[in-house]
């Protein structure tokens, strides 16, 4: 177990320190303890030079003086093995986010067919607009459910193999689409590109590292402009397009006097219905009969972001706070769907009264209570889950409850529609601010926590550095909680921005860091970049924009980073992917892609140096547009 000094080195947050001390006192192992037990890591795995794609191996490639282990059993060298591994890693991430999008298609289909009690189409205007954009006939006048059925068919087709290009690619500037076509990078179907990535990396198929990386980019683009974009747009149609709203963040959002239900994962289909169930009079009465004053729903990770954006529910924490939320002793139920959910939560929940409930057939956990939720039974099943939480509340031990902090205020809900609405319906005021140098550029800071980095230290430092330099930050995913806890998601944070950015924020009444949603909602950032580029008559690679994932860890983050780069957005990573075992793959990622797609990766653990690098790219792009730095 850890010393107090070690505990403080693990996170920048007081609520995390308090709960790590409590976990230590109660003999509970956390993600940081297990990370320490896993060191030192396998160097072959870190470098990406191990291959287990067939059982002639597994093979390891080494740069030995005697020349041994230079090739795998089949003859594959480090370039091929590293590129294959990276391609499969990206395919895994693209599959995760895109399958999330598929779940939204299935839910909208069930609603259109009248087979999803409790769900409805909350944004009919957006349904009609998106349907018309994608070619649905008479989308403005036909019954909404008929329009939805046709939109469902179009979205399903984007997952198949019959298209030459995904439907939403039409949003990208023509010059970018032409480039993708010349490079053989145009994504044709979400499932097709993922399946082809797996085929290419089978033994005896694609053994050229450049070809493999081009298809990795194509696979990632199928996620960003396909699966994720579908997930974002259909979530808005079903649950409402986000508008700015106030909420709160950190472990202080938990309540001693209420039944606390934490929704965790990434898909709003379950969490929206959980929230709806807690608002039913009979369910609320059951909570009061059990001795609770109320039912309090709070979010973890991206499911929390989805409800925060649309419903204003508070956020309890990001990825590395999920275990610590249980350690408070106040969490009566964790309701999980899928992605970024640590199996350790089952064991830690068992140390308390907490019910850990899984809801997806794709996300089952040994030892959890499984209540499977589908659109046709969600209303009934989510009511059942809330009753499990109420029952758990009756077994809560008040002596073990420690809620360590006071909530911090945040502002959320900045969809593209909300941003344009604030600007009077056109991006021109935003472009004018960029031309004038009040806003020098934009950086999307996205993603995760990683126990290799002091929790949120890089996320927060990079964000502060960029806004200080008049660079507006667009936040999604776990960075949201970090920025919120740091006081950067409120209009008053304009005082921490540069003079130009501060003036813009004060005039609009917005923070210098705009929360745009969950990690699938990075597609909103793609769409905003495409809109700005099209309005200016340039490519995305000409815009003063960048992206960063300072504390990333997952396959999904790799897919996001790759589709950002392939779309023309220079992208910083705080940790390198497992590609350093190949000089050629590393050189292509850091430099070669710049000549191919107009952007490349940067790897830098120091967030201040990362800010310097991103700023340099923005300054260079401003100069090419004829703008002052």
Secondary structure, 3 states (H helix, E strand, C coil): CCCHHHHHHHECCHHHHHHHHHHHHCCCCCHHHHHHHCCCCCHHHHHCCEECCCCCCCEECCCCCCCCCCCCCCCCCHHHHHHHHHHHHHHHHHHHHHHHHHHHHHHHHHHHCCCCCCCCCCCHHHHHHHHHHCCCCCCCCCCHHHHHHHHHHHHHHCCCCCCCCCHHHHHCCHHHHHHHHHHCCCCCCHHHHHHHHHHHCCCCCCCCHHHHHHHHHHHHHHHHHHHHHHHHHHHHHHHCCCCCEEEEECHHHCCCCEEEEEEEECCHHHHHHHHHHHCCHHHHHHHHHCCCCEEEEEEEHHHHHHHHHHHCCEEEECHHHHHHHHHCCCCCEEEECCCCCCCHHHHHHHCCCCEEEECCCCCCCCCCEECCCCCCCHHHHHHHHHHHHHHHHCCCCHHHCCCCCCCEEEEECCCHHHHHHHCCCCCHHHHHHHHHCCCCEEEEECCCCCCCCCECHHHHHHHHHHHHCCEEEEEECCHHHHHHHCCCCCHHHHHHCCHHHHHHHHHHCCCCEEEEECHHHHHHHHHHHHHHHHHHCCCHHHCCEEEEECCCCCHHHHHHHHHHHHCCCEEEECCCCCCCCCHHHHHHHHHHHHHHHCCCEEECCCHHHHHHHHHHHHHHHHHHCCCCC
